[in-house]
Amino acid sequence: MIDALPLWLAILVSVCVVVGAGLTMAGCLGLVRFPDFYRRIHAPTMGTSMGGGLILLASAIFFTVTGQRLVIHELVIFLFVTVTTPVTLMLLARATLFRDRIEEARETPPSDEAKD
């Protein structure tokens, strides 16, 4: 680790991490309000996304300045999370819907298939 961290870097990284963590917490607590999985997947998660982005930005700034070179690990992490999140959400939604239809839950959305 470096001996003396510049004050401006410490303040900038600290603000990004604290604000990012606060936004992430607010987004997560907002999701708790919704009663079931189907309503939660349609909830806007801007706070959670912005929070994670700020934390990744703080990490990129810190390691770029202290390492004297551009660090692209954070950009790759952001890219992979952005690409894989919708796919994961779709798989979770389909698995939940399948489970609820098998268990014949009350508030399950109807199937598109015609019944004989």
Order of alpha helices (4+ residues) and beta strands (2+ residues): alpha-alpha-alpha-alpha
